[in-house]
Amino acid sequence: DITKPTRINGDVLDFENAVEGLLKREVLEEAGIEIEDNFKYLNSVAFVRPDETPVVLVKFAAKYKSGDVKPEEGAFTDYVWVNSEEVGKYECIDGIEEEIVKTIQLFS
């Protein structure tokens, strides 16, 4: 929360666990579920969108905590829970299958 710094160090405002809080809010907003706190870094990707906006995408893996999946309207068309063998049966964006398998391995 940008209005609540965790520490003020002179002219510098610190916001502890800013990324973790953002991850939890985004998952709740986009999928309607809660995730546990023990995030694991997967990878990062930098690209430029067609409108010339540069983007840095930092990907983390997280364990499901609670809630019923309710995809954000307009953001997703469907979802499915899969294991590392089942993911290959679905048409995914390039690289997603490998990231799912890596995520499962990280938490196994």
MOPAC internal coordinates of N, CA, C and O (Angstrom, degrees):
PM7 1SCF
backbone

  N    0.0000 0     0.00 0     0.00 0    0    0    0
  C    1.4523 1     0.00 0     0.00 0    1    0    0
  C    1.5252 1   108.24 1     0.00 0    2    1    0
  O    1.2310 1   120.59 1   -62.03 1    3    2    1
  N    1.3065 1   116.48 1   117.97 1    3    2    1
  C    1.4643 1   122.55 1  -174.75 1    5    3    2
  C    1.5304 1   112.61 1   -66.23 1    6    5    3
  O    1.2310 1   120.13 1   163.71 1    7    6    5
  N    1.3180 1   117.36 1   -16.29 1    7    6    5
  C    1.4703 1   120.09 1   179.79 1    9    7    6
  C    1.5209 1   112.42 1   -90.23 1   10    9    7
  O    1.2310 1   120.31 1   175.33 1   11   10    9
  N    1.3344 1   117.00 1    -4.67 1   11   10    9
  C    1.4638 1   120.23 1  -175.99 1   13   11   10
  C    1.5245 1   111.66 1  -130.43 1   14   13   11
  O    1.2310 1   120.08 1  -102.05 1   15   14   13
  N    1.3322 1   117.46 1    77.95 1   15   14   13
  C    1.4668 1   118.36 1   177.14 1   17   15   14
  C    1.5273 1   110.31 1   -64.25 1   18   17   15
  O    1.2310 1   120.97 1   -33.30 1   19   18   17
  N    1.3206 1   115.75 1   146.70 1   19   18   17
  C    1.4612 1   120.14 1   179.39 1   21   19   18
  C    1.5236 1   111.51 1   -83.94 1   22   21   19
  O    1.2310 1   120.76 1   161.25 1   23   22   21
  N    1.3478 1   116.15 1   -18.75 1   23   22   21
  C    1.4592 1   119.71 1   179.25 1   25   23   22
  C    1.5256 1   108.50 1  -158.27 1   26   25   23
  O    1.2310 1   120.94 1   -37.61 1   27   26   25
  N    1.3183 1   115.82 1   142.39 1   27   26   25
  C    1.4575 1   121.03 1   174.76 1   29   27   26
  C    1.5201 1   106.70 1  -114.97 1   30   29   27
  O    1.2310 1   120.76 1   -59.79 1   31   30   29
  N    1.3174 1   116.14 1   120.21 1   31   30   29
  C    1.4572 1   123.14 1  -176.61 1   33   31   30
  C    1.5299 1   107.63 1  -120.11 1   34   33   31
  O    1.2310 1   120.73 1   -94.50 1   35   34   33
  N    1.3188 1   116.20 1    85.50 1   35   34   33
  C    1.4646 1   119.91 1  -174.94 1   37   35   34
  C    1.5206 1   109.21 1    69.02 1   38   37   35
  O    1.2310 1   121.04 1    59.96 1   39   38   37
  N    1.3375 1   115.61 1  -120.04 1   39   38   37
  C    1.4643 1   120.91 1   178.55 1   41   39   38
  C    1.5280 1   112.68 1   -91.74 1   42   41   39
  O    1.2310 1   120.16 1  -177.68 1   43   42   41
  N    1.3181 1   117.30 1     2.32 1   43   42   41
  C    1.4611 1   121.58 1  -176.49 1   45   43   42
  C    1.5243 1   110.16 1  -102.11 1   46   45   43
  O    1.2310 1   121.10 1   -51.23 1   47   46   45
  N    1.3428 1   115.50 1   128.77 1   47   46   45
  C    1.4630 1   121.14 1   175.38 1   49   47   46
  C    1.5192 1   108.11 1  -101.01 1   50   49   47
  O    1.2310 1   120.04 1   -55.10 1   51   50   49
  N    1.3239 1   117.52 1   124.90 1   51   50   49
  C    1.4613 1   122.29 1   178.22 1   53   51   50
  C    1.5215 1   109.59 1   -99.42 1   54   53   51
  O    1.2310 1   121.27 1   -38.93 1   55   54   53
  N    1.3266 1   115.17 1   141.07 1   55   54   53
  C    1.4608 1   121.56 1   177.16 1   57   55   54
  C    1.5238 1   107.44 1  -126.01 1   58   57   55
  O    1.2310 1   120.96 1   -83.92 1   59   58   57
  N    1.3227 1   115.78 1    96.08 1   59   58   57
  C    1.4531 1   122.21 1  -177.86 1   61   59   58
  C    1.5271 1   110.35 1   -68.59 1   62   61   59
  O    1.2310 1   120.53 1   -38.37 1   63   62   61
  N    1.3187 1   116.59 1   141.63 1   63   62   61
  C    1.4664 1   123.59 1   177.92 1   65   63   62
  C    1.5268 1   113.17 1    58.03 1   66   65   63
  O    1.2310 1   120.25 1  -146.49 1   67   66   65
  N    1.3207 1   117.13 1    33.51 1   67   66   65
  C    1.4660 1   121.14 1  -178.41 1   69   67   66
  C    1.5282 1   111.97 1   -63.47 1   70   69   67
  O    1.2310 1   120.05 1   135.11 1   71   70   69
  N    1.3267 1   117.51 1   -44.89 1   71   70   69
  C    1.4645 1   120.95 1  -179.41 1   73   71   70
  C    1.5195 1   110.25 1   -66.93 1   74   73   71
  O    1.2310 1   120.31 1   136.77 1   75   74   73
  N    1.3235 1   117.02 1   -43.23 1   75   74   73
  C    1.4654 1   120.82 1   179.79 1   77   75   74
  C    1.5284 1   111.20 1   -60.02 1   78   77   75
  O    1.2310 1   120.62 1   136.55 1   79   78   77
  N    1.3149 1   116.43 1   -43.45 1   79   78   77
  C    1.4626 1   120.20 1   178.19 1   81   79   78
  C    1.5176 1   111.80 1   -63.80 1   82   81   79
  O    1.2310 1   120.84 1   139.05 1   83   82   81
  N    1.3278 1   115.99 1   -40.95 1   83   82   81
  C    1.4575 1   120.88 1   177.94 1   85   83   82
  C    1.5266 1   110.90 1   -62.36 1   86   85   83
  O    1.2310 1   120.21 1   135.43 1   87   86   85
  N    1.3255 1   117.21 1   -44.57 1   87   86   85
  C    1.4657 1   120.87 1   179.31 1   89   87   86
  C    1.5242 1   111.19 1   -58.67 1   90   89   87
  O    1.2310 1   120.75 1   133.20 1   91   90   89
  N    1.3020 1   116.16 1   -46.80 1   91   90   89
  C    1.4678 1   120.30 1  -178.45 1   93   91   90
  C    1.5331 1   111.36 1   -63.85 1   94   93   91
  O    1.2310 1   120.38 1   138.25 1   95   94   93
  N    1.3422 1   116.88 1   -41.75 1   95   94   93
  C    1.4730 1   120.41 1   179.08 1   97   95   94
  C    1.5220 1   111.37 1   -65.60 1   98   97   95
  O    1.2310 1   120.06 1   136.75 1   99   98   97
  N    1.3287 1   117.49 1   -43.25 1   99   98   97
  C    1.4615 1   121.31 1  -178.93 1  101   99   98
  C    1.5240 1   111.75 1   -64.01 1  102  101   99
  O    1.2310 1   120.13 1   136.66 1  103  102  101
  N    1.3282 1   117.36 1   -43.34 1  103  102  101
  C    1.4659 1   120.65 1   179.28 1  105  103  102
  C    1.5230 1   110.29 1   -63.62 1  106  105  103
  O    1.2310 1   120.35 1   136.88 1  107  106  105
  N    1.3153 1   116.94 1   -43.12 1  107  106  105
  C    1.4649 1   120.64 1   178.48 1  109  107  106
  C    1.5310 1   110.41 1   -63.43 1  110  109  107
  O    1.2310 1   120.47 1   136.73 1  111  110  109
  N    1.3243 1   116.71 1   -43.27 1  111  110  109
  C    1.4627 1   121.31 1  -178.83 1  113  111  110
  C    1.5291 1   112.26 1   -68.03 1  114  113  111
  O    1.2310 1   120.21 1   135.95 1  115  114  113
  N    1.3335 1   117.20 1   -44.05 1  115  114  113
  C    1.4584 1   120.86 1  -173.72 1  117  115  114
  C    1.5214 1   114.40 1   -87.91 1  118  117  115
  O    1.2310 1   119.88 1   154.71 1  119  118  117
  N    1.3404 1   117.84 1   -25.29 1  119  118  117
  C    1.4656 1   119.90 1  -177.23 1  121  119  118
  C    1.5209 1   113.65 1  -124.03 1  122  121  119
  O    1.2310 1   119.84 1   166.64 1  123  122  121
  N    1.3243 1   117.91 1   -13.36 1  123  122  121
  C    1.4584 1   120.44 1   178.40 1  125  123  122
  C    1.5128 1   114.68 1    77.23 1  126  125  123
  O    1.2310 1   120.08 1  -164.84 1  127  126  125
  N    1.3393 1   117.45 1    15.16 1  127  126  125
  C    1.4697 1   120.27 1  -179.00 1  129  127  126
  C    1.5233 1   110.57 1  -122.04 1  130  129  127
  O    1.2310 1   121.50 1   -17.12 1  131  130  129
  N    1.3383 1   114.74 1   162.88 1  131  130  129
  C    1.4602 1   120.95 1   174.62 1  133  131  130
  C    1.5219 1   108.78 1  -103.05 1  134  133  131
  O    1.2310 1   121.04 1   -32.14 1  135  134  133
  N    1.3289 1   115.61 1   147.86 1  135  134  133
  C    1.4610 1   121.29 1   177.65 1  137  135  134
  C    1.5189 1   109.15 1  -121.21 1  138  137  135
  O    1.2310 1   121.31 1   -23.29 1  139  138  137
  N    1.3439 1   115.11 1   156.71 1  139  138  137
  C    1.4602 1   120.64 1   178.87 1  141  139  138
  C    1.5266 1   110.40 1   -73.10 1  142  141  139
  O    1.2310 1   120.60 1   -12.10 1  143  142  141
  N    1.3213 1   116.46 1   167.90 1  143  142  141
  C    1.4642 1   122.46 1  -175.33 1  145  143  142
  C    1.5290 1   115.37 1   -80.00 1  146  145  143
  O    1.2310 1   119.28 1   162.95 1  147  146  145
  N    1.3031 1   118.97 1   -17.05 1  147  146  145
  C    1.4707 1   120.73 1  -172.67 1  149  147  146
  C    1.5355 1   111.55 1   -85.80 1  150  149  147
  O    1.2310 1   120.58 1  -104.95 1  151  150  149
  N    1.3443 1   116.50 1    75.05 1  151  150  149
  C    1.4563 1   122.05 1   179.87 1  153  151  150
  C    1.5188 1   110.36 1   -72.97 1  154  153  151
  O    1.2310 1   121.26 1   -29.56 1  155  154  153
  N    1.3287 1   115.20 1   150.44 1  155  154  153
  C    1.4620 1   120.44 1   176.06 1  157  155  154
  C    1.5265 1   108.13 1  -129.06 1  158  157  155
  O    1.2310 1   121.10 1   -49.85 1  159  158  157
  N    1.3160 1   115.50 1   130.15 1  159  158  157
  C    1.4713 1   121.35 1   179.98 1  161  159  158
  C    1.5234 1   109.92 1   -65.55 1  162  161  159
  O    1.2310 1   120.18 1   -46.47 1  163  162  161
  N    1.3336 1   117.26 1   133.53 1  163  162  161
  C    1.4647 1   121.85 1   175.32 1  165  163  162
  C    1.5248 1   110.98 1  -101.70 1  166  165  163
  O    1.2310 1   120.69 1   119.16 1  167  166  165
  N    1.3332 1   116.29 1   -60.84 1  167  166  165
  C    1.4596 1   121.18 1  -179.83 1  169  167  166
  C    1.5219 1   109.41 1  -172.91 1  170  169  167
  O    1.2310 1   121.11 1     2.55 1  171  170  169
  N    1.3181 1   115.47 1  -177.45 1  171  170  169
  C    1.4613 1   119.87 1   175.74 1  173  171  170
  C    1.5212 1   109.00 1  -139.41 1  174  173  171
  O    1.2310 1   121.47 1   -26.04 1  175  174  173
  N    1.3183 1   114.79 1   153.96 1  175  174  173
  C    1.4579 1   121.81 1  -179.72 1  177  175  174
  C    1.5259 1   107.50 1  -138.49 1  178  177  175
  O    1.2310 1   120.61 1   -44.41 1  179  178  177
  N    1.3122 1   116.43 1   135.59 1  179  178  177
  C    1.4637 1   120.70 1   173.52 1  181  179  178
  C    1.5231 1   107.51 1  -116.40 1  182  181  179
  O    1.2310 1   120.59 1   -42.67 1  183  182  181
  N    1.3254 1   116.49 1   137.33 1  183  182  181
  C    1.4595 1   120.63 1   178.85 1  185  183  182
  C    1.5223 1   109.44 1  -154.60 1  186  185  183
  O    1.2310 1   121.10 1   -10.61 1  187  186  185
  N    1.3235 1   115.50 1   169.39 1  187  186  185
  C    1.4586 1   121.94 1   176.90 1  189  187  186
  C    1.5206 1   107.57 1  -117.15 1  190  189  187
  O    1.2310 1   120.73 1   -55.03 1  191  190  189
  N    1.3210 1   116.20 1   124.97 1  191  190  189
  C    1.4641 1   121.64 1   180.00 1  193  191  190
  C    1.5258 1   110.07 1   -69.92 1  194  193  191
  O    1.2310 1   120.30 1   -16.85 1  195  194  193
  N    1.3414 1   117.04 1   163.15 1  195  194  193
  C    1.4715 1   119.96 1   178.51 1  197  195  194
  C    1.5330 1   113.63 1   -56.37 1  198  197  195
  O    1.2310 1   120.12 1   152.83 1  199  198  197
  N    1.3463 1   117.38 1   -27.17 1  199  198  197
  C    1.4720 1   119.92 1   178.09 1  201  199  198
  C    1.5302 1   111.89 1   -85.20 1  202  201  199
  O    1.2310 1   120.75 1  -168.13 1  203  202  201
  N    1.3519 1   116.18 1    11.87 1  203  202  201
  C    1.4634 1   125.35 1   176.95 1  205  203  202
  C    1.5250 1   114.41 1    72.23 1  206  205  203
  O    1.2310 1   120.15 1  -162.55 1  207  206  205
  N    1.3218 1   117.32 1    17.45 1  207  206  205
  C    1.4593 1   121.63 1   175.56 1  209  207  206
  C    1.5243 1   109.03 1   -84.12 1  210  209  207
  O    1.2310 1   119.65 1   -58.54 1  211  210  209
  N    1.3399 1   118.27 1   121.46 1  211  210  209
  C    1.4661 1   119.58 1   176.85 1  213  211  210
  C    1.5291 1   110.36 1   -73.90 1  214  213  211
  O    1.2310 1   121.04 1   -37.61 1  215  214  213
  N    1.3253 1   115.62 1   142.39 1  215  214  213
  C    1.4631 1   121.89 1  -177.27 1  217  215  214
  C    1.5234 1   109.03 1  -133.39 1  218  217  215
  O    1.2310 1   120.41 1   -42.93 1  219  218  217
  N    1.3231 1   116.82 1   137.07 1  219  218  217
  C    1.4615 1   122.31 1   170.05 1  221  219  218
  C    1.5179 1   106.37 1  -117.46 1  222  221  219
  O    1.2310 1   120.69 1   -60.50 1  223  222  221
  N    1.3115 1   116.28 1   119.50 1  223  222  221
  C    1.4556 1   123.05 1  -178.00 1  225  223  222
  C    1.5254 1   108.04 1  -109.11 1  226  225  223
  O    1.2310 1   120.28 1   -65.36 1  227  226  225
  N    1.3186 1   117.07 1   114.64 1  227  226  225
  C    1.4589 1   122.22 1   178.40 1  229  227  226
  C    1.5220 1   106.86 1  -105.91 1  230  229  227
  O    1.2310 1   120.67 1   -57.67 1  231  230  229
  N    1.3324 1   116.32 1   122.33 1  231  230  229
  C    1.4659 1   121.13 1  -173.48 1  233  231  230
  C    1.5234 1   111.11 1  -105.95 1  234  233  231
  O    1.2310 1   121.43 1   -46.13 1  235  234  233
  N    1.3278 1   114.87 1   133.87 1  235  234  233
  C    1.4518 1   122.73 1   177.90 1  237  235  234
  C    1.5178 1   109.59 1  -125.69 1  238  237  235
  O    1.2310 1   120.74 1   -28.22 1  239  238  237
  N    1.3137 1   116.18 1   151.78 1  239  238  237
  C    1.4599 1   122.53 1   172.09 1  241  239  238
  C    1.5195 1   107.60 1  -100.87 1  242  241  239
  O    1.2310 1   120.94 1   -33.32 1  243  242  241
  N    1.3218 1   115.80 1   146.68 1  243  242  241
  C    1.4629 1   120.52 1   178.99 1  245  243  242
  C    1.5198 1   108.90 1  -147.08 1  246  245  243
  O    1.2310 1   120.92 1   -25.54 1  247  246  245
  N    1.3176 1   115.85 1   154.46 1  247  246  245
  C    1.4643 1   121.30 1   176.88 1  249  247  246
  C    1.5205 1   110.11 1   -92.05 1  250  249  247
  O    1.2310 1   121.37 1   -38.96 1  251  250  249
  N    1.3177 1   114.98 1   141.04 1  251  250  249
  C    1.4602 1   122.49 1   175.20 1  253  251  250
  C    1.5281 1   109.14 1   -62.48 1  254  253  251
  O    1.2310 1   120.60 1   -40.93 1  255  254  253
  N    1.3307 1   116.46 1   139.07 1  255  254  253
  C    1.4597 1   121.33 1   178.27 1  257  255  254
  C    1.5257 1   111.21 1  -112.74 1  258  257  255
  O    1.2310 1   120.27 1   124.93 1  259  258  257
  N    1.3445 1   117.09 1   -55.07 1  259  258  257
  C    1.4629 1   119.35 1  -177.99 1  261  259  258
  C    1.5252 1   111.25 1  -166.09 1  262  261  259
  O    1.2310 1   121.72 1   -11.50 1  263  262  261
  N    1.3237 1   114.31 1   168.50 1  263  262  261
  C    1.4585 1   121.22 1   175.70 1  265  263  262
  C    1.5112 1   112.92 1   103.84 1  266  265  263
  O    1.2310 1   121.60 1   -17.58 1  267  266  265
  N    1.3159 1   114.54 1   162.42 1  267  266  265
  C    1.4607 1   121.91 1   175.98 1  269  267  266
  C    1.5223 1   108.40 1  -100.45 1  270  269  267
  O    1.2310 1   120.96 1   -47.34 1  271  270  269
  N    1.3269 1   115.78 1   132.66 1  271  270  269
  C    1.4591 1   119.80 1  -178.81 1  273  271  270
  C    1.5293 1   109.60 1   -63.25 1  274  273  271
  O    1.2310 1   121.66 1   -53.87 1  275  274  273
  N    1.3297 1   114.43 1   126.13 1  275  274  273
  C    1.4698 1   122.15 1   175.04 1  277  275  274
  C    1.5249 1   105.80 1  -136.19 1  278  277  275
  O    1.2310 1   120.25 1   -89.55 1  279  278  277
  N    1.3465 1   117.12 1    90.45 1  279  278  277
  C    1.4660 1   119.44 1  -176.98 1  281  279  278
  C    1.5266 1   112.21 1   -57.36 1  282  281  279
  O    1.2310 1   121.29 1   -41.08 1  283  282  281
  N    1.3229 1   115.14 1   138.92 1  283  282  281
  C    1.4589 1   121.33 1   177.83 1  285  283  282
  C    1.5249 1   109.00 1   -58.76 1  286  285  283
  O    1.2310 1   120.59 1   -49.85 1  287  286  285
  N    1.3195 1   116.48 1   130.15 1  287  286  285
  C    1.4586 1   121.44 1  -178.45 1  289  287  286
  C    1.5254 1   110.58 1   -60.53 1  290  289  287
  O    1.2310 1   121.08 1   -49.49 1  291  290  289
  N    1.3233 1   115.53 1   130.51 1  291  290  289
  C    1.4564 1   120.81 1   179.94 1  293  291  290
  C    1.5145 1   114.36 1    87.03 1  294  293  291
  O    1.2310 1   119.99 1   165.05 1  295  294  293
  N    1.3236 1   117.62 1   -14.95 1  295  294  293
  C    1.4638 1   120.44 1  -178.64 1  297  295  294
  C    1.5283 1   111.91 1   -94.10 1  298  297  295
  O    1.2310 1   120.44 1   143.14 1  299  298  297
  N    1.3214 1   116.76 1   -36.86 1  299  298  297
  C    1.4595 1   122.01 1  -177.23 1  301  299  298
  C    1.5198 1   109.45 1  -135.06 1  302  301  299
  O    1.2310 1   120.53 1   -27.63 1  303  302  301
  N    1.3283 1   116.59 1   152.37 1  303  302  301
  C    1.4609 1   120.46 1   177.13 1  305  303  302
  C    1.5164 1   111.48 1  -100.95 1  306  305  303
  O    1.2310 1   119.99 1   153.03 1  307  306  305
  N    1.3303 1   117.62 1   -26.97 1  307  306  305
  C    1.4604 1   120.75 1  -176.53 1  309  307  306
  C    1.5285 1   109.10 1  -165.32 1  310  309  307
  O    1.2310 1   120.92 1    -9.15 1  311  310  309
  N    1.3278 1   115.84 1   170.85 1  311  310  309
  C    1.4605 1   121.22 1   175.42 1  313  311  310
  C    1.5203 1   108.26 1  -151.17 1  314  313  311
  O    1.2310 1   121.00 1   -16.91 1  315  314  313
  N    1.3130 1   115.70 1   163.09 1  315  314  313
  C    1.4628 1   121.76 1   175.23 1  317  315  314
  C    1.5248 1   107.69 1  -156.88 1  318  317  315
  O    1.2310 1   120.34 1   -37.85 1  319  318  317
  N    1.3343 1   116.96 1   142.15 1  319  318  317
  C    1.4617 1   121.90 1   172.94 1  321  319  318
  C    1.5255 1   106.48 1   -87.52 1  322  321  319
  O    1.2310 1   119.82 1   -50.83 1  323  322  321
  N    1.3247 1   117.95 1   129.17 1  323  322  321
  C    1.4625 1   121.58 1  -178.11 1  325  323  322
  C    1.5206 1   110.82 1  -133.25 1  326  325  323
  O    1.2310 1   121.58 1   -20.62 1  327  326  325
  N    1.3383 1   114.58 1   159.38 1  327  326  325
  C    1.4576 1   119.75 1   169.76 1  329  327  326
  C    1.5271 1   107.46 1  -101.75 1  330  329  327
  O    1.2310 1   120.05 1     1.18 1  331  330  329
  N    1.3221 1   117.50 1  -178.82 1  331  330  329
  C    1.4650 1   120.33 1  -174.26 1  333  331  330
  C    1.5281 1   113.33 1   -66.92 1  334  333  331
  O    1.2310 1   119.66 1   157.50 1  335  334  333
  N    1.3297 1   118.25 1   -22.50 1  335  334  333
  C    1.4612 1   120.52 1   176.91 1  337  335  334
  C    1.5311 1   111.20 1   -83.51 1  338  337  335
  O    1.2310 1   120.00 1   142.67 1  339  338  337
  N    1.3140 1   117.60 1   -37.33 1  339  338  337
  C    1.4707 1   121.97 1  -175.62 1  341  339  338
  C    1.5251 1   113.64 1   -74.18 1  342  341  339
  O    1.2310 1   119.79 1   152.51 1  343  342  341
  N    1.3146 1   118.00 1   -27.49 1  343  342  341
  C    1.4630 1   120.43 1  -174.28 1  345  343  342
  C    1.5261 1   112.05 1   -58.99 1  346  345  343
  O    1.2310 1   119.80 1   149.11 1  347  346  345
  N    1.3225 1   117.99 1   -30.89 1  347  346  345
  C    1.4617 1   121.94 1   179.99 1  349  347  346
  C    1.5165 1   114.06 1   -66.71 1  350  349  347
  O    1.2310 1   119.94 1   165.44 1  351  350  349
  N    1.3160 1   117.72 1   -14.56 1  351  350  349
  C    1.4686 1   122.04 1   179.57 1  353  351  350
  C    1.5267 1   112.32 1   -80.50 1  354  353  351
  O    1.2310 1   120.33 1   171.96 1  355  354  353
  N    1.3267 1   116.97 1    -8.04 1  355  354  353
  C    1.4638 1   121.16 1  -174.97 1  357  355  354
  C    1.5198 1   111.15 1  -112.17 1  358  357  355
  O    1.2310 1   121.25 1   -32.62 1  359  358  357
  N    1.3211 1   115.22 1   147.38 1  359  358  357
  C    1.4522 1   121.38 1   176.29 1  361  359  358
  C    1.5274 1   108.00 1   -80.28 1  362  361  359
  O    1.2310 1   120.69 1   -65.32 1  363  362  361
  N    1.3253 1   116.29 1   114.68 1  363  362  361
  C    1.4702 1   121.46 1  -175.99 1  365  363  362
  C    1.5243 1   110.54 1  -120.80 1  366  365  363
  O    1.2310 1   120.96 1   -19.32 1  367  366  365
  N    1.3074 1   115.76 1   160.68 1  367  366  365
  C    1.4604 1   121.31 1   170.98 1  369  367  366
  C    1.5293 1   107.05 1   -61.61 1  370  369  367
  O    1.2310 1   120.44 1   -35.28 1  371  370  369
  N    1.3377 1   116.76 1   144.72 1  371  370  369
  C    1.4688 1   120.67 1   179.86 1  373  371  370
  C    1.5248 1   111.28 1   -49.41 1  374  373  371
  O    1.2310 1   120.83 1   -49.67 1  375  374  373
  N    1.3309 1   116.02 1   130.33 1  375  374  373
  C    1.4587 1   122.18 1   176.45 1  377  375  374
  C    1.5162 1   115.30 1    91.96 1  378  377  375
  O    1.2310 1   119.73 1   161.89 1  379  378  377
  N    1.3343 1   118.13 1   -18.11 1  379  378  377
  C    1.4658 1   120.96 1  -177.00 1  381  379  378
  C    1.5273 1   111.46 1   -66.79 1  382  381  379
  O    1.2310 1   120.44 1   139.31 1  383  382  381
  N    1.3234 1   116.77 1   -40.69 1  383  382  381
  C    1.4719 1   119.42 1   179.73 1  385  383  382
  C    1.5265 1   110.43 1   -57.06 1  386  385  383
  O    1.2310 1   120.02 1   134.55 1  387  386  385
  N    1.3230 1   117.57 1   -45.45 1  387  386  385
  C    1.4625 1   121.76 1  -179.90 1  389  387  386
  C    1.5341 1   111.19 1   -65.38 1  390  389  387
  O    1.2310 1   120.30 1   142.71 1  391  390  389
  N    1.3289 1   117.04 1   -37.29 1  391  390  389
  C    1.4648 1   120.06 1   179.11 1  393  391  390
  C    1.5251 1   111.41 1   -67.87 1  394  393  391
  O    1.2310 1   120.23 1   144.08 1  395  394  393
  N    1.3198 1   117.17 1   -35.92 1  395  394  393
  C    1.4672 1   120.48 1   177.39 1  397  395  394
  C    1.5207 1   110.05 1   -66.21 1  398  397  395
  O    1.2310 1   120.50 1   134.46 1  399  398  397
  N    1.3226 1   116.65 1   -45.54 1  399  398  397
  C    1.4665 1   120.58 1   178.58 1  401  399  398
  C    1.5323 1   109.88 1   -61.28 1  402  401  399
  O    1.2310 1   120.05 1   136.56 1  403  402  401
  N    1.3412 1   117.50 1   -43.44 1  403  402  401
  C    1.4699 1   121.24 1   178.94 1  405  403  402
  C    1.5268 1   110.74 1   -62.25 1  406  405  403
  O    1.2310 1   120.39 1   137.79 1  407  406  405
  N    1.3305 1   116.86 1   -42.21 1  407  406  405
  C    1.4651 1   121.11 1   178.96 1  409  407  406
  C    1.5185 1   110.98 1   -60.78 1  410  409  407
  O    1.2310 1   120.41 1   134.06 1  411  410  409
  N    1.3150 1   116.82 1   -45.94 1  411  410  409
  C    1.4710 1   120.71 1   179.04 1  413  411  410
  C    1.5291 1   109.97 1   -60.70 1  414  413  411
  O    1.2310 1   120.18 1   137.63 1  415  414  413
  N    1.3309 1   117.27 1   -42.37 1  415  414  413
  C    1.4670 1   120.86 1   179.05 1  417  415  414
  C    1.5298 1   111.63 1   -64.26 1  418  417  415
  O    1.2310 1   120.14 1   140.65 1  419  418  417
  N    1.3248 1   117.34 1   -39.35 1  419  418  417
  C    1.4660 1   120.88 1  -179.59 1  421  419  418
  C    1.5262 1   112.51 1   -61.51 1  422  421  419
  O    1.2310 1   120.37 1   147.20 1  423  422  421
  N    1.3095 1   116.90 1   -32.80 1  423  422  421
  C    1.4616 1   120.75 1  -176.31 1  425  423  422
  C    1.5282 1   113.34 1  -103.37 1  426  425  423
  O    1.2310 1   120.13 1  -174.04 1  427  426  425
  N    1.3285 1   117.35 1     5.96 1  427  426  425
  C    1.4806 1   120.39 1  -179.88 1  429  427  426
  C    1.5137 1   111.08 1   -88.74 1  430  429  427
  O    1.2310 1   120.10 1   180.00 1  431  430  429

